[in-house]
């Protein structure tokens, strides 16, 4: 580039500074996932941050960034359009009860979600706050067939349990810390060897933090089917 042309370009930049920043201005504002509309942090400890994602019909989130490994459970489903920044819109409808793992620690993501349905879109998700696995060894629960495996990777192990009215399951021991997410509510009794039986009314979308070392039985004492997923960290 000769001296005259370089001088002209520098002069244009000084006269019209907007021209140099036009491309930057086209980039939408991006917020952390915890600050995104309809993403509410509801629980946090040294292990996880729980997010209650409830997007009403017709609403759209702002572009937000995921950078921490995330486990998501679809509680209420709807037709949504997901757009990764800079990519085409993808329309999808995940069945209620779907569980997903996203390794955002290694591959961060910026996207927005548009609920194009007449129903709300409701997801309960938790970020795994430690970036590496290996701190815990979760149980297998293989001795109780009612616990059906739904997820097993380097970060987390998960099961689905459904109890019809009157059903019970024998004791399991939870080895690692974790979370229970309710997909279908009802009245259950949880028994532990060193504590009195505890009756609980569970509702759709409830979640419970569960400490390691617990031994528990479960009995559906209500009139409705109870279903939930449980996860243990690795």
PyMOL commands that set and color helices and strands:
alter all, ss='L'
color gray80, all
select helices_A, chain A and resi 3-15+17-26+33-35
alter helices_A, ss='H'
color red, helices_A
select strands_A, chain A and resi 31-32+39-44+48-55+64-66+70-76+80-84+89-92+99-102+109-115+121-128+148-152+156-163+168-173+178-184+186-192+195-202+207-210+215-220+226-233
alter strands_A, ss='S'
color yellow, strands_A
deselect
rebuild
show_as cartoon
